[in-house]
Amino acid sequence: MDKRERLESTIAGYMTDRPPMALWRRFPGDDQRSADFAQAIIGFQQRYDWDFVNIAPADTYSLTDYGLQTTWTGRSDGNRTIVKHVVQSSLDWTELRTQDPTRGEFARVIEAIRLVSAELGPNVPLLVTVYSPLSQAARLAKAPLMHRHLRTRPERLMSGLSTLTESTLRFVNALARTPISGICYVVEQADQDVLSAAEYQAFGTAYDQKILSELASDWWFNLLHLRGQSPLFEMLQDYPLQAVNWSFTDGKPSLAQGKSLLRGAVCGGVSQSDLHLSTPAVLRNTVREVALRVNKRRLILSADGAAPVTTPLSNLQAIRDATQQLTKGTF
C-alpha cells in the first residue's frame, strides 16, 4: 500500500498492511527562514520515511506580524519564548487588524511548503499546523489575562477573535493553493479544567467552525491536535476532521476510549515524555502493545504531540522500525 492508501483505509476502519506512522518535530532557528526550514523537514522525512509530514513552525508563527516578540531560549519542545505580549488591556483586542497571507510569516511558511513538496513529491501527504483563534489569543495575551477578559469583557475578546479568525481563514485559503493534503488543527482551550463547555462553545467552537467549514474540498486528511488535561471531547465530535491526536496519559481518555467517542482514526500511542526519555527497547514494546490495545484498527502510530527536539535519534528509529514490523501477519 502507498501512504495515502494506508491512511485512507485506516481512517475508514479497514485492515491495512501495517498501521500508518508519523512523528513530527519543530526545527528551532531553521524555522526562521523558508529554505532552511524546508531542508530540515525534507531531511527528517528522507531519514525516517513517515506516512505523512506535519509541517510545524513555532507555535507563535501566526502572531509575529501582529507584533508578538519572541526569542529562542532552548526549549525542548522547539517553541520560542514570548518576551512581549501584544494584548495588555482588553481594548487591545479591538485594535487587531487582519493579516495578509502573502506577506510576512505566513508567506514564509507557504514558501517552505512549496519547497518541501517539490522535493518530496506528490506521494508524501503534507499537513500544515494551524492554531485555532482561541489558541492564538492565549499567546497574544498571557492566558490568565485572556481568561479574565473572556469573563469580564467578552465583547472585546470576541472582536479580537473575529480578527484572528479572518486572518486564519485567509491563510487557510492561501494554503488551498498549495499541494497539501490537509491541516493539523490545534485546539488548546477545550479543557474542562480551563473553560466550561458553554464558554468553549461561545469562544472556541463558534470560531473553529468558521475555519473548518472553509477547508478545501480536496483535503482528504485533516488532523485535530487536542491539548489539555481534561479535554472536552463532546465539543469536538462534529468537527470535520479525519483523525484526532491528544495526550492519553495522566488520567485522560485512553486511545481505546477516545476511539469509541470519535469518528475517524486516533493518532498517538507514545507519550512525548517516553519518546524523549525512554529506550528503543521499551518503545518497540510500547508500539506493539498499543496496536493490540486499540484492536488493531483506526490507529495512526505517533506521539501525543511534536517530538522534543532533543529526542534520541535511536528512539525515533525504534518507533519507525517497530511500526514497520507490524505487518498483516502480526498486526
KAWO-V600925 format. One record per residue. PHI is phi in radians with two decimals (999 if undefined). PSI is psi in whole degrees, -180 to 180 (* if undefined). Layout:
phi={PHI | PHI}
psi={PSI | PSI}
This chain:
phi={999 | -1.51 | -1.10 | -1.15 | -1.02 | -1.11 | -1.19 | -1.12 | -1.15 | -1.12 | -1.04 | -1.38 | 1.64 | -1.54 | -1.24 | -2.20 | -1.11 | -2.88 | -1.21 | -1.08 | -2.46 | -2.87 | -2.05 | -2.36 | -2.67 | -1.68 | -2.27 | -1.05 | 1.53 | -1.11 | -1.27 | -1.55 | -2.41 | -0.97 | -1.14 | -1.17 | -1.08 | -1.07 | -1.11 | -1.14 | -1.14 | -1.06 | -1.08 | -1.09 | -1.22 | -1.15 | -1.33 | -1.94 | 0.95 | -1.16 | -1.36 | -2.66 | -2.03 | -1.80 | -1.38 | -2.15 | -1.17 | -0.97 | -1.20 | -1.82 | -1.05 | -1.32 | -1.99 | -0.99 | -1.39 | -1.46 | 1.91 | -1.11 | -1.90 | -2.34 | -2.55 | -1.54 | -2.09 | 1.48 | -1.15 | -1.21 | -1.38 | 1.48 | -1.48 | -1.56 | -1.63 | -1.32 | -1.90 | -2.61 | -1.43 | -1.48 | -1.65 | -1.93 | -2.39 | -1.12 | -1.14 | -1.11 | -1.10 | -1.38 | -1.65 | -1.17 | -2.18 | -1.09 | -1.63 | -1.64 | -1.24 | -1.59 | -2.32 | 1.15 | -1.18 | -1.01 | -1.13 | -1.17 | -1.15 | -1.08 | -1.13 | -1.09 | -1.01 | -1.11 | -1.16 | -1.10 | -1.08 | -1.08 | -1.48 | -1.47 | 1.49 | -1.33 | -1.57 | -1.91 | -1.07 | -2.01 | -2.01 | -2.23 | -1.29 | -2.24 | -1.64 | -1.12 | -0.98 | -1.20 | -1.12 | -1.17 | -1.09 | -1.23 | -1.77 | -1.10 | -2.02 | -1.11 | -0.93 | -1.06 | -1.20 | -1.06 | -1.12 | -1.14 | -1.12 | -1.02 | -1.70 | -1.99 | -2.34 | -1.05 | -1.15 | -1.29 | -1.08 | -1.09 | -1.08 | -1.14 | -1.11 | -1.11 | -1.17 | -1.09 | -1.13 | -1.12 | -1.09 | -1.16 | -1.07 | -1.11 | -1.17 | -1.07 | -1.14 | -1.18 | -1.10 | -1.10 | -1.66 | -1.92 | -1.49 | -1.70 | -1.72 | 2.83 | -2.18 | -1.81 | -1.64 | -1.70 | -2.07 | -2.05 | -1.73 | -1.40 | -2.48 | -1.17 | -1.43 | -2.00 | -2.32 | -1.32 | -1.04 | -1.15 | -1.14 | -1.22 | -1.02 | -1.36 | -1.87 | -2.03 | -1.00 | -1.00 | -1.56 | -1.00 | -1.13 | -1.10 | -1.30 | -1.18 | -1.25 | -1.79 | -1.10 | -1.04 | -1.15 | -1.64 | -1.41 | -1.70 | -2.44 | -2.03 | -1.95 | -1.64 | -1.87 | -1.86 | -1.94 | 2.41 | -1.36 | -2.40 | -1.13 | -1.53 | -1.02 | -1.13 | -1.34 | -2.03 | -1.10 | -1.70 | -1.17 | -1.41 | -2.21 | -1.62 | -2.70 | -2.26 | -2.09 | -2.72 | -1.49 | -1.77 | -1.63 | 1.00 | 1.48 | -1.30 | -0.98 | -1.24 | -1.06 | -1.12 | -1.16 | -1.08 | -1.07 | -1.29 | -1.65 | -2.13 | -1.49 | 1.27 | -1.78 | -1.70 | -2.17 | 2.77 | 2.11 | -2.16 | -1.34 | -1.01 | -1.11 | -1.15 | -1.04 | -1.38 | -1.97 | -1.45 | -2.04 | -0.98 | -1.10 | -1.12 | -1.17 | -1.10 | -1.14 | -1.04 | -1.03 | -1.13 | -1.15 | -1.12 | -1.01 | -1.29 | -1.14 | -1.77 | 1.11 | 1.18 | -2.33 | 0.95 | -2.17 | -1.94 | -1.23 | -2.87 | -1.63 | -1.56 | 2.64 | -1.14 | -1.15 | -0.96 | -1.20 | -1.76 | -1.07 | -1.02 | -1.07 | -1.13 | -1.25 | -1.07 | -1.15 | -1.10 | -1.08 | -1.11 | -1.19 | -1.15 | -1.20 | -1.05 | -1.40 | -1.46 | -1.36 | -0.98 | -1.24 | -2.04 | -1.71}
psi={143 | 179 | -45 | -45 | -43 | -44 | -46 | -39 | -40 | -46 | -37 | -10 | 12 | 157 | 143 | 173 | -32 | 164 | 145 | 154 | 145 | 133 | 149 | 163 | 169 | 163 | 78 | 143 | -60 | -28 | 0 | -6 | 130 | -49 | -43 | -40 | -46 | -44 | -36 | -44 | -44 | -46 | -41 | -44 | -41 | -29 | -40 | -15 | 53 | 161 | -17 | 162 | 125 | 110 | 110 | 91 | 175 | 149 | -5 | 8 | -36 | -4 | -7 | -42 | -3 | -11 | 4 | 132 | 130 | 164 | 156 | 122 | 12 | 24 | 141 | -23 | -6 | -2 | 159 | 155 | 132 | 127 | -18 | 118 | 156 | -41 | 116 | -27 | 165 | -29 | -24 | -26 | -34 | -9 | -6 | 146 | 147 | 139 | 152 | 118 | -9 | 3 | 162 | -144 | -38 | -45 | -35 | -39 | -43 | -39 | -40 | -40 | -46 | -40 | -43 | -47 | -41 | -34 | -43 | -24 | 176 | -10 | 0 | 108 | 134 | 132 | 158 | 131 | 127 | 130 | 141 | 156 | -41 | -34 | -39 | -40 | -34 | -9 | -33 | -37 | 160 | 141 | -44 | -35 | -42 | -42 | -36 | -45 | -35 | -35 | -19 | -29 | 58 | -36 | -32 | -42 | -41 | -34 | -45 | -41 | -36 | -40 | -45 | -38 | -44 | -41 | -42 | -40 | -42 | -38 | -45 | -40 | -36 | -37 | -30 | -17 | 8 | 163 | 53 | 165 | -11 | -167 | 160 | 106 | 119 | 122 | 125 | -24 | 0 | 70 | 120 | -13 | -8 | -50 | 153 | 165 | -40 | -39 | -42 | -34 | -43 | -39 | -10 | -65 | -42 | -36 | -34 | -45 | -33 | -40 | -48 | -26 | -14 | 8 | 143 | 140 | -24 | 6 | 109 | -8 | 100 | 129 | 131 | 124 | 112 | 123 | 151 | 155 | -31 | 75 | 144 | 76 | -36 | -22 | -13 | 1 | -29 | 5 | 136 | 66 | 148 | -15 | 156 | 134 | 129 | 168 | 123 | 10 | 177 | 41 | 0 | 167 | 138 | 171 | -42 | -42 | -43 | -39 | -35 | -20 | -21 | 156 | 168 | -152 | 155 | 144 | 114 | -148 | -28 | 129 | 150 | -38 | -46 | -39 | -37 | -40 | -14 | -168 | 160 | -40 | -45 | -41 | -37 | -41 | -39 | -45 | -45 | -42 | -40 | -43 | -39 | -35 | -31 | 20 | 27 | 11 | 159 | 40 | 127 | 115 | 128 | -178 | 174 | 35 | -171 | 139 | 135 | 144 | -15 | 15 | 132 | 137 | -32 | -30 | -39 | -44 | -35 | -42 | -45 | -46 | -42 | -39 | -40 | -31 | -9 | 67 | 178 | -32 | -27 | -12 | *}
